[in-house]
Amino acid sequence: MTTTISRRRLLRRAIAGSSVAAVAPGLAGSSSFARASVSPSVPCSTSGSAPSDVIAPAIRNLNLNVAGNRSLRGHTRVPIAMHYGLPPVMTALKEEVCEVFVIGGGASAVLQAGAVAAMANKPFWLQLVGTGITATFALHFAAVLSHATWPAVNCHQLYVHPLIKPSITVANGTAAIPERPGLGVDLDEDAMAKYRIEPQARQPDPPETLMAVYWPTGGVNYYAFKTQYWDDFRSGRLPIFVKGVRFEAIENNGSREWKDLQDRTRKETVFSKHRIL
């Protein structure tokens, strides 16, 4: 079993004074990876957040912190993966800030990055997220890129329909490369017609969602949309991690208080010094 650890998670564990765990990249949630890649064989306001004694300086430009990433690597035997290009690839290779790259993008970018990784003998995983069409596209990259040997991230299994036929069959962590011309699969025209939608300005959110970030001081941030807390964390308005913080979804209990709070959070992030629900 081979595992990988993200820099953010390792830093959060270090801050919390706990031991390092193997996780996948991301701000929230963790997952271990097996070496089973898809291969040829293949009062309330928006400005407020947490209280000032909770807000720590946000970790900006984490990927560009070369010295910090090199230090993290020196504190764990678990391989660390970094997205290709952050920091610049020659810096990442020269300073040895990671063992593994994460490569994604368009066809030319993926091929170019894969070639550089091969010359540097640096393994990577492909991260091309989409339906079965995108996943099939990724299969062909895996067939020709020698160092795409770590687990591929495609997420095609999360979609209602793969939009291709036949669908991709994964067995023992691998999938066969289609050998027919083009993508090597047929587009499911009926499914594409069924699920076709008009372009939207933003991703729709569930109509009745209420989420909360509980701070160890007792303060709470309430959100209706995931993009709200993403914006808070990414912008630096909230710290990446504080020991004792927790995140929960608040179920609709049918009360007027729940509905009123949810209506408020749909308009703006709500911060309260005390728990409301």
C-alpha positions in Angstrom: 0.0 0.0 0.0 1.4 3.4 -1.0 0.0 6.5 0.5 0.4 10.2 -0.1 -0.1 13.2 2.1 -1.0 16.8 1.2 1.0 19.7 2.5 -2.1 21.4 4.0 -3.1 18.3 6.0 0.5 17.7 7.3 0.7 21.4 8.4 -2.7 21.1 10.1 -1.5 18.0 12.0 1.7 19.7 12.9 -0.2 22.8 14.2 -2.5 20.6 16.2 0.4 18.7 17.7 -0.9 15.3 16.5 0.7 12.6 14.4 0.8 12.6 10.6 -1.8 10.7 8.7 -1.9 9.7 5.1 -4.4 11.8 3.2 -5.4 13.1 -0.2 -5.0 16.7 -1.2 -7.8 19.0 0.0 -8.8 21.3 2.7 -11.4 19.0 4.2 -11.6 15.2 4.4 -9.0 12.6 3.8 -8.4 9.5 1.9 -5.7 7.0 1.5 -4.6 5.8 -1.9 -3.6 2.4 -3.0 -1.1 2.1 -5.9 -3.7 1.0 -8.3 -3.6 3.5 -11.2 -5.6 3.4 -14.4 -2.8 2.3 -16.7 -2.3 0.6 -20.1 -2.6 -2.8 -18.5 -3.7 -1.1 -17.4 -24.7 40.0 15.7 -24.1 38.9 12.1 -22.3 40.0 9.0 -20.5 38.9 5.9 -17.3 40.6 6.9 -17.2 38.8 10.3 -15.8 35.4 10.5 -14.3 33.9 13.5 -13.4 36.0 16.5 -10.0 37.8 16.3 -8.4 35.4 18.8 -9.3 32.5 16.5 -8.2 34.1 13.2 -4.6 33.1 12.6 -2.8 34.5 9.6 -4.0 32.5 6.6 -1.5 30.4 4.8 -1.3 32.1 1.4 0.6 30.8 -1.6 1.2 27.5 0.2 2.4 25.9 -3.0 4.9 28.6 -3.5 6.4 28.2 -0.1 9.5 26.2 -1.2 11.3 26.2 2.1 8.2 25.3 4.0 7.3 22.4 1.7 10.9 21.1 1.8 10.7 21.2 5.6 7.4 19.3 5.6 9.0 16.6 3.4 11.8 16.3 5.9 9.4 15.6 8.7 7.6 12.6 7.2 8.4 9.4 5.3 5.1 9.6 3.6 5.4 10.7 -0.1 4.1 14.3 -0.6 2.3 15.2 -3.9 2.2 18.7 -5.4 0.3 20.1 -8.4 2.6 20.4 -11.3 3.7 24.1 -11.9 3.2 25.3 -8.3 5.9 26.1 -7.5 7.5 26.3 -11.0 8.5 22.9 -12.1 12.2 23.5 -12.3 12.1 24.9 -8.8 10.1 21.9 -7.5 12.7 19.6 -9.1 15.8 21.4 -8.0 14.6 22.0 -4.4 13.0 18.5 -4.2 9.9 19.7 -2.5 7.8 16.6 -3.4 8.0 13.0 -4.5 5.0 13.0 -6.8 3.3 15.4 -9.1 -0.4 15.9 -9.8 -0.9 16.7 -13.5 -4.1 17.9 -15.3 -5.2 20.3 -17.9 -5.7 20.2 -21.7 -4.0 17.7 -24.0 -0.9 19.7 -24.8 -0.3 20.7 -21.2 -0.7 17.2 -20.0 1.7 15.8 -22.6 4.3 18.4 -22.0 4.1 18.0 -18.2 4.2 14.3 -18.5 7.3 14.5 -20.7 9.1 16.7 -18.1 8.1 14.4 -15.3 9.5 11.4 -17.2 12.8 13.2 -17.9 13.0 13.9 -14.1 12.0 10.4 -13.3 9.1 11.8 -11.2 5.9 9.7 -11.0 2.6 11.5 -11.1 -1.2 10.9 -11.1 -3.5 12.3 -13.7 -6.3 14.5 -12.4 -8.8 14.9 -15.2 -12.3 15.1 -13.7 -15.5 14.6 -15.6 -17.9 12.0 -17.1 -16.9 8.8 -18.8 -15.8 10.9 -21.8 -13.1 12.7 -19.7 -12.1 9.4 -18.0 -11.7 7.7 -21.3 -9.6 10.7 -22.5 -7.4 10.2 -19.4 -7.0 6.5 -20.2 -5.3 7.3 -23.4 -2.9 9.6 -21.6 -2.1 6.9 -19.1 -1.3 4.6 -22.1 1.4 6.9 -23.4 2.8 8.7 -20.4 5.4 6.4 -18.8 5.3 8.0 -15.3 1.5 8.2 -14.9 1.8 5.3 -12.4 -0.1 6.7 -9.4 -3.9 6.5 -9.0 -5.8 8.5 -11.6 -8.5 11.0 -10.3 -11.4 11.1 -12.7 -14.6 11.0 -10.6 -16.6 9.7 -13.5 -18.3 7.2 -11.3 -20.0 10.0 -9.4 -22.1 11.1 -12.4 -25.6 9.8 -13.0 -24.5 8.5 -16.4 -21.1 8.0 -18.0 -22.4 9.4 -21.4 -20.4 6.7 -23.2 -21.0 3.1 -24.2 -19.7 0.7 -23.2 -18.9 2.2 -19.8 -15.4 1.9 -18.3 -14.8 -1.3 -16.5 -12.3 -1.1 -13.6 -10.9 -4.4 -12.3 -8.2 -4.6 -9.7 -7.5 -0.9 -10.0 -6.9 -0.9 -13.7 -8.9 -0.4 -16.9 -8.3 -1.5 -20.5 -7.3 1.2 -23.0 -9.9 1.3 -25.9 -8.3 0.3 -29.1 -10.9 1.7 -31.6 -10.2 5.0 -33.5 -10.7 8.3 -31.6 -11.7 7.9 -28.0 -12.4 4.2 -28.7 -15.9 4.4 -27.3 -19.3 5.5 -28.6 -21.1 8.6 -27.2 -24.5 7.7 -25.8 -26.5 10.1 -27.8 -29.8 9.3 -25.9 -28.2 10.0 -22.6 -26.6 13.2 -23.8 -30.0 14.4 -25.0 -31.6 13.5 -21.7 -29.1 15.2 -19.5 -28.4 18.3 -21.7 -28.9 21.6 -20.0 -28.5 25.2 -20.9 -25.3 26.9 -19.7 -25.7 28.3 -16.2 -24.0 31.3 -14.6 -23.2 29.2 -11.5 -23.5 25.7 -10.2 -26.9 25.3 -8.5 -27.0 24.7 -4.8 -29.3 22.4 -2.9 -32.5 24.3 -1.9 -32.4 23.5 1.8 -28.8 23.4 3.0 -27.4 24.8 6.2 -23.9 24.2 7.3 -21.9 25.4 10.3 -18.2 25.9 11.3 -18.0 25.7 15.1 -14.9 27.5 16.6 -13.4 26.4 19.9 -14.2 29.8 21.4 -17.9 29.1 20.9 -18.4 31.3 17.8 -20.1 29.8 14.7 -20.1 30.6 11.0 -23.2 29.6 9.2 -23.4 28.9 5.5 -26.0 28.0 2.9 -23.6 27.3 0.0 -20.3 25.5 -0.1 -18.9 28.3 -2.2 -19.4 30.6 0.7 -17.0 28.8 3.0 -14.7 28.0 0.2 -14.4 31.8 -0.5 -13.8 32.4 3.2 -11.0 29.9 3.5 -9.3 30.7 0.1 -9.4 34.4 0.6 -7.7 34.2 4.0 -10.7 35.5 6.0 -10.7 32.2 7.9 -7.6 30.2 9.0 -6.8 26.9 7.3 -7.0 25.1 10.6 -7.6 25.8 14.2 -7.4 23.0 16.8 -10.8 22.2 18.0 -12.7 23.5 15.0 -15.4 21.3 13.5 -17.8 21.4 10.5 -21.3 20.0 10.5 -24.4 20.0 8.3 -27.5 21.1 10.2 -30.6 19.0 9.4 -33.8 20.8 8.7 -35.9 20.2 11.9 -38.9 22.0 10.5 -38.6 24.9 12.9 -39.0 28.5 12.1 -35.6 29.2 13.6 -33.9 26.9 11.1 -35.8 28.4 8.1 -35.0 32.0 9.3 -31.3 31.2 9.7 -31.2 29.4 6.3 -32.8 32.4 4.6 -30.2 34.7 6.1 -27.3 32.5 5.1 -28.6 32.4 1.5 -28.0 36.1 1.4 -24.7 36.3 3.2 -22.4 34.4 5.5 -23.7 34.6 9.1 -21.3 34.7 12.1 -22.6 34.5 15.6 -20.6 34.7 18.9 -22.8 31.9 20.2 -24.5 28.9 18.7 -27.9 29.7 17.2 -28.9 26.1 16.3 
